[in-house]
Amino acid sequence: MENEKSILNTGLRGVTIASTKISDVDGARGKLVYRGYQAKDLAGKISFEELVFLLLYERLPKDKELKQIDSDLKNERGIPPELLSALETRPRDALPMDILQAAISMLAHHDPDSREYSREAALRIALKLIAKIPTIVAAWERIRNNRKPVKPSPDLGHAANFLYMMTGEKPDDERTGFFDVCLVLHAEHSFNASTFAAREVASTKAHMYAATAAGVGSLSGALHGGANTRVMEMLLNIESAEKVDEYIENILNSGGVIMGLGHAVYQIDDPRALILAPMSKKMGERTGNLKWYELSKSLEHKAKEAFREKKGRDIYVNVDFYSASLYYYMGIPVDLFTPIFAISRIAGWAAHVIEEQFGGAADKPALYRPESDYIGDYCGAEECSFVPMDDR
Ligand SMILES: CC(C)(COP(=O)(O)OP(=O)(O)OC[C@H]1O[C@@H](n2cnc3c(N)ncnc32)[C@H](O)[C@@H]1OP(=O)(O)O)[C@@H](O)C(=O)NCCC(=O)NCCS
């Protein structure tokens, strides 16, 4: 039956669904604020551990508090041996985000805190997830390459320890520092798709493992966290600066999207990209190969020009555009870029789950339940009468 109703496809743009004290994104002015501080002012000045404290406990830590959270996270890095054994049984070509999502659900099986509904239990789970997700991602990278997982090192901070568990080699200070900045910049971004997914699950009073697994599923998509992997695949595919014009032309003519450009909220270059771009350049210089940085720059400029010409409006770079070449220079496998996003974003997801469940009217999250507009069939003015199988 021809349907004359218009189809709603808003993606909830511009709809405010909750209050939050965790972060603010000012899309017009390109500002990202974590609990009152601009992310760009924190990047390079605080460690990821310090940011975790800020997001979870609503203020920057004092020295003793930072030492405590650092030690708590270190104590929680290990993962159950049963989980490691289960990872060994997975097909080696399984997608790392699928592995991570399943592993997070399995962590719940081993944690009695998943059966307790309280702020204290949620905070304990938050620290466990923040500590264990890097171990899972690194272990999977080793296992799929038929190598033994590397045990976490209590001598290393969060950023350095992940790189160490992934490669088996202790990273130098510059590499560690850059990775720490990446973790700080990706940790939180208000009601993006994965945070919304995590909060929606939390609104049912499900535990943080369930909410986080939902967040990981959402982050894996190409239009969200999956974009950083696709940016690098795109750069590898374009391969040389001479092919940039042709690539842009083909994408725009076919109605496709250039990965790493555009954003649902920013109407200006993403403030995180402005920090990541020079970091990519520096890493490129360090490796003696500026090709991927320069190709990204050329693609950015030419795509912006083409957009103005063809669409009569501007387009901007998002966080994934320069993180791709930066991670590549750091020797991180391309399909781990999105799990690395999750290693950082778990801090934001956890803060949001706690705020959703215990932040407002205590213990009374409002179950999310939006409306939809039914545009399916009716049989005339009335509902259809059931027709038994033999009469259809
Ligand atoms: C992120 C994204 C989904 C936001 O989409 P959105 O909110 O619909 O974006 P806008 O409303 O600003 O843009 C709408 C228009 O710009 C186009 N556009 C947006 N991003 C584009 C891109 N990266 N390449 C080409 N065209 C793009 C859309 O196709 C649309 O065109 P139309 O008006 O001719 O139909 C989109 O920009 C995108 O797909 N980007 C690539 C994937 C990516 O990098 N994701 C990570 C986001 S952090």
The ligand as an ORCA input file, in Angstrom:
! r2SCAN-3c Opt
* xyz 0 1
  C      29.696     12.443     11.073
  C      28.565     12.539     10.070
  C      27.746     11.254     10.121
  C      27.683     13.721     10.419
  O      26.646     13.706      9.509
  P      25.550     14.862      9.431
  O      25.200     15.291     10.803
  O      24.456     14.377      8.562
  O      26.358     16.009      8.718
  P      25.863     17.404      8.213
  O      24.427     17.641      8.543
  O      26.874     18.372      8.679
  O      26.080     17.239      6.656
  C      25.111     16.936      5.848
  C      25.599     17.056      4.419
  O      27.043     17.036      4.287
  C      27.463     15.836      3.684
  N      28.619     15.333      4.410
  C      28.797     15.319      5.747
  N      29.970     14.734      6.033
  C      30.530     14.405      4.854
  C      31.731     13.791      4.502
  N      32.585     13.379      5.428
  N      32.010     13.609      3.206
  C      31.151     13.999      2.245
  N      29.981     14.587      2.517
  C      29.674     14.784      3.818
  C      26.278     14.930      3.847
  O      26.281     13.883      2.895
  C      25.153     15.887      3.654
  O      25.093     16.261      2.300
  P      23.726     16.814      1.648
  O      23.335     18.015      2.444
  O      24.104     17.100      0.231
  O      22.755     15.681      1.798
  C      29.113     12.758      8.635
  O      29.793     13.974      8.594
  C      30.002     11.633      8.170
  O      29.494     10.623      7.692
  N      31.343     11.813      8.262
  C      32.261     10.764      7.864
  C      32.394      9.714      8.952
  C      33.179     10.226     10.126
  O      34.242     10.808      9.983
  N      32.654      9.958     11.324
  C      33.295     10.342     12.580
  C      32.532     11.435     13.242
  S      33.397     12.039     14.647
*
